[in-house]
Amino acid sequence: MNLIELRHFLQQLGCTDALNLDGGGSSTLWAKGFNASGVANYPCDNHKFDHEGERKVANALVVVRRGKGVL
């Protein structure tokens, strides 16, 4: 998905503001219950497009649902 497609997608969801963070090869999307590891994409910092290409970093962006409990 390129930035124009992302903008359209977010507009369709009703978003009025968005922030594009670094989407480099080691960026990782984790989702509770997605699979055994929770990794939903293929970080490719190791150039193999497997779930082993992520880097160990000390920062994260966490999104949780309010009002109905934690995801």
ABEGO torsion letter per residue (X at the ends): XBAAAAAAAAAAAGBABBBBBBABAABBBBBBGABAAGBABBBAAAGAGBAAABBBBABBBBBBBBGAEBX
